[in-house]
Amino acid sequence: MIRSSVTVSLVAETRGGPFVFWDDLPTACRAARELGFDAIEIFLPEPDALETDSIRRLLDEYGLKLAAMGTGAGWVRHKLHLCLPEAEQRSAAREFIRRTIDAAGRLGASTIIGSMQGRWSDAVSRQAALGYLAEALDDLGNHARQYGVPVFYEPINRYETNLINSLPDGVELLKSLQTDNVRLLADLFHMNIEEPSIPAAIRTTGRWIGHVHFVDSNRRAAGSGHIDFSAVAAALREIGYDGYVSAEALPYPDSKTAARLTIDAYRRYFPDMHEYGQR
């Protein structure tokens, strides 16, 4: 069954970015529960910034799950990614992600690799960069297996990476891997830029999708732009998707309003979804 999630960033360097709640995890959990979300998605400044037990206590207190944990701080804080020309830096990037996999995995959640995938450059050819990325995904996907969860790899738009921009290209990358423990993150904002048809891309790549970022074309809450969410919801049902749809959206005009608009959209487009109070 499709379940709802909302993002919480504790990374000061990403302030102004597309995360609904900021800085205060207990307040975000309380708001998520009051609005009816099933889970939160956390972005930490460091993988071990919070103790596992403290996160677990908060989740249990508010009846929430952890949908996923992001790794973007590795890029915005440390300028690390998986395709850097220096082997030592690539190794440091992989270690940052591995530590995040451990932190998330202990809570039964997957880890997201988005901005940390990197890009090719004059110093690293496209072929070499894709080789570095595939090698890292194989290693990290296998590392996550011990926790019984996959790694989520996110194709992102051409303005943020020159590697993999579309879901179909993401599938081709995943097919080339030795591991079968990596799935795609379908982010509707990036798809609005790169896919000729968002619903068609979802149908084409169905079984490879493990997570969805539920956000509108302007990166505001669903319903604030021009994405046809009825068609998106229909495509997700058609492929039998049963993961989270997570609000990675700008806190516009403020966090609580963005979260409320998102949960209202969830209820409109997924009326049979799992909600707090029905667990």
Secondary structure, 3 states (H helix, E strand, C coil): CCEEEEEEECCHHHCCCCCCEECCHHHHHHHHHHHCCCEEEEECCCCCCCCHHHHHHHHHHCCCEEEEEECCHHHHCCCCCCCCCCHHHHHHHHHHHHHHHHHHHCCCCEEEECHHHCCCCCCCCHHHHHHHHHHHHHHHHHHHHHHCCCEEECCCCCCCCCCCCCHHHHHHHHHCCCCCCEEEEEEHHHHHHHCCCHHHHHHHCHHHEEEEECCCCCCCCCCCCCCCHHHHHHHHHHCCCCCEEEECCCCCCCHHHHHHHHHHHHHHHCCCCECCCCC
